[in-house]
Amino acid sequence: MSWDSYVTNLMARNGVDDAAILGLDPPSVWAAYPGGKFASITPQEIQALAQSEGSRKRFMAEGITLAGGKCTVLRDSLDIDQDFTMDIRTKACPDDPSTYSICIAKSKKALVVVRAKKDVHGGTVNPYAHEIAKYLIGSGY
């Protein structure tokens, strides 16, 4: 399956700044927007997101790291049927003082990660990630 077309589809949507499809087993980047930060998501970061809901509870207090950047978890519904999304926000850093909304959606075998452009609300990109993950679930992924 060509995962690049999914990333291209996501990048064509209004308000999207970066996108990737990540495999869960083994943890790896299946496709990412060329030149985007998500191409550098590590297997360890994918494994952290793939943990059970109980193991992820600490993320609400501690945050997570995605593509090397610190993020705050706003909502974690990755393991809730019909939702299967997590909303996070990047933290400002010296390299980029701006913050960005990110939505992560989980299928059986993959994570769909979408970052909004600066000042675009996460609610804009959440349905995009959810739609692709729902399609993947229906296709056995």
PyMOL commands that place a pseudoatom at each C-alpha (Angstrom):
pseudoatom trace, name=CA, resn=MET, resi=1, chain=A, elem=C, hetatm=0, pos=[0.000, 0.000, 0.000]
pseudoatom trace, name=CA, resn=SER, resi=2, chain=A, elem=C, hetatm=0, pos=[1.312, 3.462, -0.874]
pseudoatom trace, name=CA, resn=TRP, resi=3, chain=A, elem=C, hetatm=0, pos=[1.068, 5.515, 2.304]
pseudoatom trace, name=CA, resn=ASP, resi=4, chain=A, elem=C, hetatm=0, pos=[2.396, 8.642, 0.591]
pseudoatom trace, name=CA, resn=SER, resi=5, chain=A, elem=C, hetatm=0, pos=[-0.989, 9.258, -1.030]
pseudoatom trace, name=CA, resn=TYR, resi=6, chain=A, elem=C, hetatm=0, pos=[-2.620, 9.477, 2.422]
pseudoatom trace, name=CA, resn=VAL, resi=7, chain=A, elem=C, hetatm=0, pos=[-0.115, 12.118, 3.499]
pseudoatom trace, name=CA, resn=THR, resi=8, chain=A, elem=C, hetatm=0, pos=[-0.632, 14.003, 0.226]
pseudoatom trace, name=CA, resn=ASN, resi=9, chain=A, elem=C, hetatm=0, pos=[-4.391, 13.894, 0.824]
pseudoatom trace, name=CA, resn=LEU, resi=10, chain=A, elem=C, hetatm=0, pos=[-3.970, 15.285, 4.346]
pseudoatom trace, name=CA, resn=MET, resi=11, chain=A, elem=C, hetatm=0, pos=[-1.575, 18.024, 3.250]
pseudoatom trace, name=CA, resn=ALA, resi=12, chain=A, elem=C, hetatm=0, pos=[-4.094, 19.237, 0.649]
pseudoatom trace, name=CA, resn=ARG, resi=13, chain=A, elem=C, hetatm=0, pos=[-6.635, 19.986, 3.379]
pseudoatom trace, name=CA, resn=ASN, resi=14, chain=A, elem=C, hetatm=0, pos=[-7.299, 23.418, 4.808]
pseudoatom trace, name=CA, resn=GLY, resi=15, chain=A, elem=C, hetatm=0, pos=[-5.107, 24.345, 7.767]
pseudoatom trace, name=CA, resn=VAL, resi=16, chain=A, elem=C, hetatm=0, pos=[-2.693, 21.374, 7.678]
pseudoatom trace, name=CA, resn=ASP, resi=17, chain=A, elem=C, hetatm=0, pos=[1.024, 22.089, 8.199]
pseudoatom trace, name=CA, resn=ASP, resi=18, chain=A, elem=C, hetatm=0, pos=[2.479, 18.565, 8.554]
pseudoatom trace, name=CA, resn=ALA, resi=19, chain=A, elem=C, hetatm=0, pos=[1.248, 14.962, 8.411]
pseudoatom trace, name=CA, resn=ALA, resi=20, chain=A, elem=C, hetatm=0, pos=[2.471, 11.394, 8.800]
pseudoatom trace, name=CA, resn=ILE, resi=21, chain=A, elem=C, hetatm=0, pos=[1.291, 7.799, 8.893]
pseudoatom trace, name=CA, resn=LEU, resi=22, chain=A, elem=C, hetatm=0, pos=[3.089, 5.720, 11.532]
pseudoatom trace, name=CA, resn=GLY, resi=23, chain=A, elem=C, hetatm=0, pos=[3.196, 1.952, 11.810]
pseudoatom trace, name=CA, resn=LEU, resi=24, chain=A, elem=C, hetatm=0, pos=[2.671, 0.393, 15.244]
pseudoatom trace, name=CA, resn=ASP, resi=25, chain=A, elem=C, hetatm=0, pos=[4.367, -3.003, 14.794]
pseudoatom trace, name=CA, resn=PRO, resi=26, chain=A, elem=C, hetatm=0, pos=[7.200, -2.499, 14.282]
pseudoatom trace, name=CA, resn=PRO, resi=27, chain=A, elem=C, hetatm=0, pos=[7.073, 1.183, 15.270]
pseudoatom trace, name=CA, resn=SER, resi=28, chain=A, elem=C, hetatm=0, pos=[8.146, 3.177, 12.230]
pseudoatom trace, name=CA, resn=VAL, resi=29, chain=A, elem=C, hetatm=0, pos=[7.288, 6.110, 9.983]
pseudoatom trace, name=CA, resn=TRP, resi=30, chain=A, elem=C, hetatm=0, pos=[5.411, 4.692, 6.990]
pseudoatom trace, name=CA, resn=ALA, resi=31, chain=A, elem=C, hetatm=0, pos=[5.024, 8.042, 5.240]
pseudoatom trace, name=CA, resn=ALA, resi=32, chain=A, elem=C, hetatm=0, pos=[5.621, 11.685, 6.146]
pseudoatom trace, name=CA, resn=TYR, resi=33, chain=A, elem=C, hetatm=0, pos=[5.433, 15.045, 4.449]
pseudoatom trace, name=CA, resn=PRO, resi=34, chain=A, elem=C, hetatm=0, pos=[8.857, 15.706, 2.877]
pseudoatom trace, name=CA, resn=GLY, resi=35, chain=A, elem=C, hetatm=0, pos=[10.659, 18.361, 4.894]
pseudoatom trace, name=CA, resn=GLY, resi=36, chain=A, elem=C, hetatm=0, pos=[8.169, 18.135, 7.751]
pseudoatom trace, name=CA, resn=LYS, resi=37, chain=A, elem=C, hetatm=0, pos=[9.102, 17.463, 11.357]
pseudoatom trace, name=CA, resn=PHE, resi=38, chain=A, elem=C, hetatm=0, pos=[7.073, 14.244, 11.560]
pseudoatom trace, name=CA, resn=ALA, resi=39, chain=A, elem=C, hetatm=0, pos=[9.580, 12.406, 9.365]
pseudoatom trace, name=CA, resn=SER, resi=40, chain=A, elem=C, hetatm=0, pos=[11.835, 12.390, 12.444]
pseudoatom trace, name=CA, resn=ILE, resi=41, chain=A, elem=C, hetatm=0, pos=[9.343, 10.729, 14.820]
pseudoatom trace, name=CA, resn=THR, resi=42, chain=A, elem=C, hetatm=0, pos=[11.245, 7.958, 16.596]
pseudoatom trace, name=CA, resn=PRO, resi=43, chain=A, elem=C, hetatm=0, pos=[10.221, 4.361, 17.289]
pseudoatom trace, name=CA, resn=GLN, resi=44, chain=A, elem=C, hetatm=0, pos=[10.351, 5.183, 21.022]
pseudoatom trace, name=CA, resn=GLU, resi=45, chain=A, elem=C, hetatm=0, pos=[7.862, 8.037, 20.549]
pseudoatom trace, name=CA, resn=ILE, resi=46, chain=A, elem=C, hetatm=0, pos=[5.543, 5.731, 18.592]
pseudoatom trace, name=CA, resn=GLN, resi=47, chain=A, elem=C, hetatm=0, pos=[5.800, 3.041, 21.290]
pseudoatom trace, name=CA, resn=ALA, resi=48, chain=A, elem=C, hetatm=0, pos=[4.880, 5.606, 23.959]
pseudoatom trace, name=CA, resn=LEU, resi=49, chain=A, elem=C, hetatm=0, pos=[1.717, 6.552, 22.037]
pseudoatom trace, name=CA, resn=ALA, resi=50, chain=A, elem=C, hetatm=0, pos=[0.846, 2.890, 21.457]
pseudoatom trace, name=CA, resn=GLN, resi=51, chain=A, elem=C, hetatm=0, pos=[0.823, 2.097, 25.199]
pseudoatom trace, name=CA, resn=SER, resi=52, chain=A, elem=C, hetatm=0, pos=[-2.413, 1.183, 26.923]
pseudoatom trace, name=CA, resn=GLU, resi=53, chain=A, elem=C, hetatm=0, pos=[-4.623, 3.997, 28.139]
pseudoatom trace, name=CA, resn=GLY, resi=54, chain=A, elem=C, hetatm=0, pos=[-3.622, 3.303, 31.739]
pseudoatom trace, name=CA, resn=SER, resi=55, chain=A, elem=C, hetatm=0, pos=[0.063, 3.684, 30.893]
pseudoatom trace, name=CA, resn=ARG, resi=56, chain=A, elem=C, hetatm=0, pos=[-0.616, 6.932, 29.012]
pseudoatom trace, name=CA, resn=LYS, resi=57, chain=A, elem=C, hetatm=0, pos=[-2.390, 8.604, 31.957]
pseudoatom trace, name=CA, resn=ARG, resi=58, chain=A, elem=C, hetatm=0, pos=[0.910, 10.148, 33.039]
pseudoatom trace, name=CA, resn=PHE, resi=59, chain=A, elem=C, hetatm=0, pos=[1.032, 12.086, 29.752]
pseudoatom trace, name=CA, resn=MET, resi=60, chain=A, elem=C, hetatm=0, pos=[-1.660, 14.448, 31.043]
pseudoatom trace, name=CA, resn=ALA, resi=61, chain=A, elem=C, hetatm=0, pos=[0.748, 15.656, 33.753]
pseudoatom trace, name=CA, resn=GLU, resi=62, chain=A, elem=C, hetatm=0, pos=[4.122, 15.050, 32.133]
pseudoatom trace, name=CA, resn=GLY, resi=63, chain=A, elem=C, hetatm=0, pos=[3.382, 15.666, 28.454]
pseudoatom trace, name=CA, resn=ILE, resi=64, chain=A, elem=C, hetatm=0, pos=[4.946, 13.742, 25.588]
pseudoatom trace, name=CA, resn=THR, resi=65, chain=A, elem=C, hetatm=0, pos=[7.682, 14.174, 23.036]
pseudoatom trace, name=CA, resn=LEU, resi=66, chain=A, elem=C, hetatm=0, pos=[6.860, 14.013, 19.335]
pseudoatom trace, name=CA, resn=ALA, resi=67, chain=A, elem=C, hetatm=0, pos=[9.517, 14.449, 16.641]
pseudoatom trace, name=CA, resn=GLY, resi=68, chain=A, elem=C, hetatm=0, pos=[11.830, 15.609, 19.410]
pseudoatom trace, name=CA, resn=GLY, resi=69, chain=A, elem=C, hetatm=0, pos=[9.512, 18.433, 20.515]
pseudoatom trace, name=CA, resn=LYS, resi=70, chain=A, elem=C, hetatm=0, pos=[7.756, 18.688, 23.861]
pseudoatom trace, name=CA, resn=CYS, resi=71, chain=A, elem=C, hetatm=0, pos=[3.961, 18.602, 23.746]
pseudoatom trace, name=CA, resn=THR, resi=72, chain=A, elem=C, hetatm=0, pos=[1.078, 19.029, 26.172]
pseudoatom trace, name=CA, resn=VAL, resi=73, chain=A, elem=C, hetatm=0, pos=[-1.695, 16.425, 26.033]
pseudoatom trace, name=CA, resn=LEU, resi=74, chain=A, elem=C, hetatm=0, pos=[-5.105, 18.130, 25.920]
pseudoatom trace, name=CA, resn=ARG, resi=75, chain=A, elem=C, hetatm=0, pos=[-7.326, 15.075, 25.428]
pseudoatom trace, name=CA, resn=ASP, resi=76, chain=A, elem=C, hetatm=0, pos=[-6.589, 11.362, 25.165]
pseudoatom trace, name=CA, resn=SER, resi=77, chain=A, elem=C, hetatm=0, pos=[-9.335, 9.242, 23.616]
pseudoatom trace, name=CA, resn=LEU, resi=78, chain=A, elem=C, hetatm=0, pos=[-7.088, 6.927, 21.584]
pseudoatom trace, name=CA, resn=ASP, resi=79, chain=A, elem=C, hetatm=0, pos=[-8.666, 3.815, 23.063]
pseudoatom trace, name=CA, resn=ILE, resi=80, chain=A, elem=C, hetatm=0, pos=[-12.289, 4.966, 22.969]
pseudoatom trace, name=CA, resn=ASP, resi=81, chain=A, elem=C, hetatm=0, pos=[-14.387, 3.316, 20.242]
pseudoatom trace, name=CA, resn=GLN, resi=82, chain=A, elem=C, hetatm=0, pos=[-15.649, 5.656, 17.550]
pseudoatom trace, name=CA, resn=ASP, resi=83, chain=A, elem=C, hetatm=0, pos=[-13.273, 8.415, 18.742]
pseudoatom trace, name=CA, resn=PHE, resi=84, chain=A, elem=C, hetatm=0, pos=[-9.726, 6.967, 18.782]
pseudoatom trace, name=CA, resn=THR, resi=85, chain=A, elem=C, hetatm=0, pos=[-8.010, 10.382, 18.793]
pseudoatom trace, name=CA, resn=MET, resi=86, chain=A, elem=C, hetatm=0, pos=[-5.598, 12.348, 20.965]
pseudoatom trace, name=CA, resn=ASP, resi=87, chain=A, elem=C, hetatm=0, pos=[-5.274, 16.128, 20.859]
pseudoatom trace, name=CA, resn=ILE, resi=88, chain=A, elem=C, hetatm=0, pos=[-1.948, 17.669, 21.830]
pseudoatom trace, name=CA, resn=ARG, resi=89, chain=A, elem=C, hetatm=0, pos=[-0.258, 21.062, 21.516]
pseudoatom trace, name=CA, resn=THR, resi=90, chain=A, elem=C, hetatm=0, pos=[3.415, 21.761, 20.968]
pseudoatom trace, name=CA, resn=LYS, resi=91, chain=A, elem=C, hetatm=0, pos=[5.287, 23.804, 23.549]
pseudoatom trace, name=CA, resn=ALA, resi=92, chain=A, elem=C, hetatm=0, pos=[7.180, 26.917, 22.527]
pseudoatom trace, name=CA, resn=CYS, resi=93, chain=A, elem=C, hetatm=0, pos=[10.940, 26.500, 22.233]
pseudoatom trace, name=CA, resn=PRO, resi=94, chain=A, elem=C, hetatm=0, pos=[13.875, 28.721, 21.218]
pseudoatom trace, name=CA, resn=ASP, resi=95, chain=A, elem=C, hetatm=0, pos=[13.808, 27.311, 17.655]
pseudoatom trace, name=CA, resn=ASP, resi=96, chain=A, elem=C, hetatm=0, pos=[10.092, 28.071, 17.256]
pseudoatom trace, name=CA, resn=PRO, resi=97, chain=A, elem=C, hetatm=0, pos=[8.271, 30.254, 19.769]
pseudoatom trace, name=CA, resn=SER, resi=98, chain=A, elem=C, hetatm=0, pos=[4.923, 29.401, 18.154]
pseudoatom trace, name=CA, resn=THR, resi=99, chain=A, elem=C, hetatm=0, pos=[2.729, 26.533, 19.318]
pseudoatom trace, name=CA, resn=TYR, resi=100, chain=A, elem=C, hetatm=0, pos=[0.745, 24.178, 17.078]
pseudoatom trace, name=CA, resn=SER, resi=101, chain=A, elem=C, hetatm=0, pos=[-2.255, 21.905, 17.512]
pseudoatom trace, name=CA, resn=ILE, resi=102, chain=A, elem=C, hetatm=0, pos=[-1.678, 18.235, 16.658]
pseudoatom trace, name=CA, resn=CYS, resi=103, chain=A, elem=C, hetatm=0, pos=[-4.220, 15.446, 16.345]
pseudoatom trace, name=CA, resn=ILE, resi=104, chain=A, elem=C, hetatm=0, pos=[-3.247, 11.783, 16.517]
pseudoatom trace, name=CA, resn=ALA, resi=105, chain=A, elem=C, hetatm=0, pos=[-5.738, 9.112, 15.453]
pseudoatom trace, name=CA, resn=LYS, resi=106, chain=A, elem=C, hetatm=0, pos=[-5.232, 5.397, 16.035]
pseudoatom trace, name=CA, resn=SER, resi=107, chain=A, elem=C, hetatm=0, pos=[-6.268, 2.459, 13.880]
pseudoatom trace, name=CA, resn=LYS, resi=108, chain=A, elem=C, hetatm=0, pos=[-5.453, -1.205, 14.544]
pseudoatom trace, name=CA, resn=LYS, resi=109, chain=A, elem=C, hetatm=0, pos=[-2.008, -1.017, 12.942]
pseudoatom trace, name=CA, resn=ALA, resi=110, chain=A, elem=C, hetatm=0, pos=[-1.223, 2.674, 12.484]
pseudoatom trace, name=CA, resn=LEU, resi=111, chain=A, elem=C, hetatm=0, pos=[-1.284, 6.203, 13.858]
pseudoatom trace, name=CA, resn=VAL, resi=112, chain=A, elem=C, hetatm=0, pos=[-2.337, 9.162, 11.725]
pseudoatom trace, name=CA, resn=VAL, resi=113, chain=A, elem=C, hetatm=0, pos=[-0.649, 12.377, 12.859]
pseudoatom trace, name=CA, resn=VAL, resi=114, chain=A, elem=C, hetatm=0, pos=[-1.735, 15.805, 11.607]
pseudoatom trace, name=CA, resn=ARG, resi=115, chain=A, elem=C, hetatm=0, pos=[-0.366, 19.202, 12.665]
pseudoatom trace, name=CA, resn=ALA, resi=116, chain=A, elem=C, hetatm=0, pos=[-2.328, 22.384, 12.133]
pseudoatom trace, name=CA, resn=LYS, resi=117, chain=A, elem=C, hetatm=0, pos=[-0.801, 25.575, 10.781]
pseudoatom trace, name=CA, resn=LYS, resi=118, chain=A, elem=C, hetatm=0, pos=[0.020, 28.335, 13.250]
pseudoatom trace, name=CA, resn=ASP, resi=119, chain=A, elem=C, hetatm=0, pos=[-3.123, 29.784, 14.868]
pseudoatom trace, name=CA, resn=VAL, resi=120, chain=A, elem=C, hetatm=0, pos=[-5.385, 27.071, 13.391]
pseudoatom trace, name=CA, resn=HIS, resi=121, chain=A, elem=C, hetatm=0, pos=[-7.544, 25.394, 16.053]
pseudoatom trace, name=CA, resn=GLY, resi=122, chain=A, elem=C, hetatm=0, pos=[-7.041, 21.675, 16.635]
pseudoatom trace, name=CA, resn=GLY, resi=123, chain=A, elem=C, hetatm=0, pos=[-10.725, 21.113, 15.968]
pseudoatom trace, name=CA, resn=THR, resi=124, chain=A, elem=C, hetatm=0, pos=[-9.997, 21.885, 12.330]
pseudoatom trace, name=CA, resn=VAL, resi=125, chain=A, elem=C, hetatm=0, pos=[-7.514, 19.022, 11.839]
pseudoatom trace, name=CA, resn=ASN, resi=126, chain=A, elem=C, hetatm=0, pos=[-9.016, 16.480, 14.255]
pseudoatom trace, name=CA, resn=PRO, resi=127, chain=A, elem=C, hetatm=0, pos=[-11.684, 15.333, 11.762]
pseudoatom trace, name=CA, resn=TYR, resi=128, chain=A, elem=C, hetatm=0, pos=[-9.017, 14.851, 9.074]
pseudoatom trace, name=CA, resn=ALA, resi=129, chain=A, elem=C, hetatm=0, pos=[-6.977, 12.445, 11.204]
pseudoatom trace, name=CA, resn=HIS, resi=130, chain=A, elem=C, hetatm=0, pos=[-10.131, 10.713, 12.451]
pseudoatom trace, name=CA, resn=GLU, resi=131, chain=A, elem=C, hetatm=0, pos=[-11.455, 10.199, 8.902]
pseudoatom trace, name=CA, resn=ILE, resi=132, chain=A, elem=C, hetatm=0, pos=[-8.238, 8.558, 7.665]
pseudoatom trace, name=CA, resn=ALA, resi=133, chain=A, elem=C, hetatm=0, pos=[-7.962, 6.329, 10.762]
pseudoatom trace, name=CA, resn=LYS, resi=134, chain=A, elem=C, hetatm=0, pos=[-11.602, 5.278, 10.409]
pseudoatom trace, name=CA, resn=TYR, resi=135, chain=A, elem=C, hetatm=0, pos=[-10.949, 4.336, 6.789]
pseudoatom trace, name=CA, resn=LEU, resi=136, chain=A, elem=C, hetatm=0, pos=[-7.845, 2.366, 7.828]
pseudoatom trace, name=CA, resn=ILE, resi=137, chain=A, elem=C, hetatm=0, pos=[-9.825, 0.505, 10.503]
pseudoatom trace, name=CA, resn=GLY, resi=138, chain=A, elem=C, hetatm=0, pos=[-12.460, -0.411, 7.909]
pseudoatom trace, name=CA, resn=SER, resi=139, chain=A, elem=C, hetatm=0, pos=[-9.675, -1.659, 5.616]
pseudoatom trace, name=CA, resn=GLY, resi=140, chain=A, elem=C, hetatm=0, pos=[-8.154, -3.893, 8.285]
pseudoatom trace, name=CA, resn=TYR, resi=141, chain=A, elem=C, hetatm=0, pos=[-5.356, -1.503, 9.201]
for i in range(1, 141): cmd.bond("trace and resi %d" % i, "trace and resi %d" % (i + 1))
show_as sticks, trace
zoom trace
